[in-house]
Amino acid sequence: MVGVFLSGIFFGLLNVQWFATESIAAYYEMIDESNEDGLNGGIWWSLLAVLLSSIALGPIAAALTIMTYRNKDVSDAWIGQIYGLLAGIPAALIWALIWLICLPFTWGLLPWGVWRLNWWKIFPFGFGLIWMGGLPLLITGINFFKKLANPEYNHDLNKLAEEVSEEEPNQPPVEEKATEIYDPYRNKTTRLESGKIVGRLKVVIGIFLGILFIPGLVFIIIGAVMGESFLHEGISDGEMQIEDADGNGDLGFIIYVEGEVVDFNVNGIWDYCEDVVVSATHSGGWMSDPWTPQKFHNGPDETRQTFQLEIGGQNQPGSNDCSTQIMPQGKSKDGISLVKLGRACYGCTAGTSTISAEYENEPTKLVRMWIQDGEVAREATTLMIVGGVMVASPIIYFSLLFILKAHKDKREAEGEMPLQAGTSSPQETIEIIESIPGQPVRFRINNPPNSFLGDAWVGIYPASSGDQDHGDRWRWLRDIDVNNATLPGQSAGKWSIRVFKDGGYKLEHRVDFEIHSPPQQSSTPTSSNDIVEEKKTNFWDSVN
């Protein structure tokens, strides 16, 4: 679900595929023999396209990977290696694009074009760049699929550990990589080390999101600079070219003029709109509704007026009549207060746009216009949105972790606070209600751990055994009534009940007790006073 949501955000709302199409268009432009410049910075958009696409598709790739081993008893070490290689694929792909596409284009080292002029480029490219850029991607991809096809199983590791222990009896036993138990409620094997996996996953996600912070900040800065840039500054008339490379119509030119946001005559129209008249024509055709599926092409018409008022955002209701109900967009340039007046040539195809402005009451007075490229403004907005998402993601993630940790610490602190008179002591966090040989042990957990993932569990152990020697004598806390819980019956002897959290062996509570043989059934030791009285009685009986 996370992957589908991110894909919808990135490919639907943010339109990150635009970066890929721009880089592909730049690629074909640069290999075109008729291209005189030979360079196009748009090729670098491919790096951003890969980065953003990997963020959107990463959860889906992880889910597909999980499906290959979810019912298998694989080791934690193998899982960590798999996800390390999976995360390395986008990084290796970006590295490959840098050395195989972007830098060779920038340096002019791709051996394409006229052979008699470019033949020598096969040597630096074929013997240097291709290995520099391609080997990391090749090695990462091969190792990922090789590792995925050859999983490491816990039972193999345990068998190997037993063989090592038999060969070296004087050496300490090899630590188990993972412990598998049987879950009677789900009828499948479950790793109690899942808490460690969750912890590692949190670290991996944190590192990944942290890496996004710096480039996201860079995107915001670049977008802000682009958003404040102008194609022309302080002109009263001029000609501007529209290329419309995609053939869908251009976003036109956004026009700002010097002015103040005032309505002195109180007629409901901003004064600067009433004073300035802009005229714009275009030599080429134009598209109606260029950014909708219903667009259709219109032929050239140089008598058509292509300027329209637009003081607010594009297509904002009421923004095309200079009404005081809409607050105009404003900018400041070199200390000059600018306000948005409108847009010229929205939807125009390739051709020349001629724009001029004058004051309605003073035709001889020059009107200075600051003109911004609509396409650049849109790119700036996209960059700032993408950068904002990249910057906000780690901040939100770490904030949530901090809040959860603070809540967890608070709960733990409350559980460790000194108890008031009349309450149970800390040693009685687990109370034994009934313990009879061979019968289920009944007990109560007074302060169960707060488990966000529901992975806290309880087990009964021989008192001297380690935490991993639980056998099948355990239950998830979510599956029992902590006020009247039971665990499988055991024989007479010394036992302990232990409560763990985080799906692993993080011990929270423990109580040791003894199951007595009949007729003694009490789960608590006899007091010293009772013992003394019993000895007195036995003594007098013997005397009599």
Secondary structure, 3 states (H helix, E strand, C coil): CHHHHHHHHHHHHCCCHHHHHHHHHHHHHHHCCCCCCCCCHHHHHHHHHHHHHHHHHHHHHHHHHHHCCCCCCECHHHHHHHHHHHHHHHHHHHHHHHHHHHHHHHHCCCCCCCHHHHHHHHHHHHHHHHHHHHHHHHHHHHHHHHHHHCCCEHHHHHHHHHHHHHHCCCCCCCCCCCCEEEECCCCEEEECCHHHHHHHHHHHHHHHHHHHHHHHHHHHHHHHHHHCCCCEEEECEEEEEECCCCCCCCCCEEEEEECCCCCCCCCCECHHHHHEEEEEEECCCEEECCCCCCCEEECCCCCCCCEEECCCCCCCCCCCCCECCCCCCEEEECCEEEEEEEEECCCECCEEEEEEEEECCCCCCECCEEEEEHHHHHHHHHHHHHHHHHHHHHHHHHHHHHHHHHHHHHHHHHHHCCCCCCCCCHHHCEEEEECCCCCCEEEEECCCCCCCCCCCEEEEEECCCCCCCCCCCEEEHHHCCCCCEEECCCCCEEEEEEEEECCCCEEEEEEEEEECCCCCCCCCCCCHHHHHHHHHHHHHHHHC
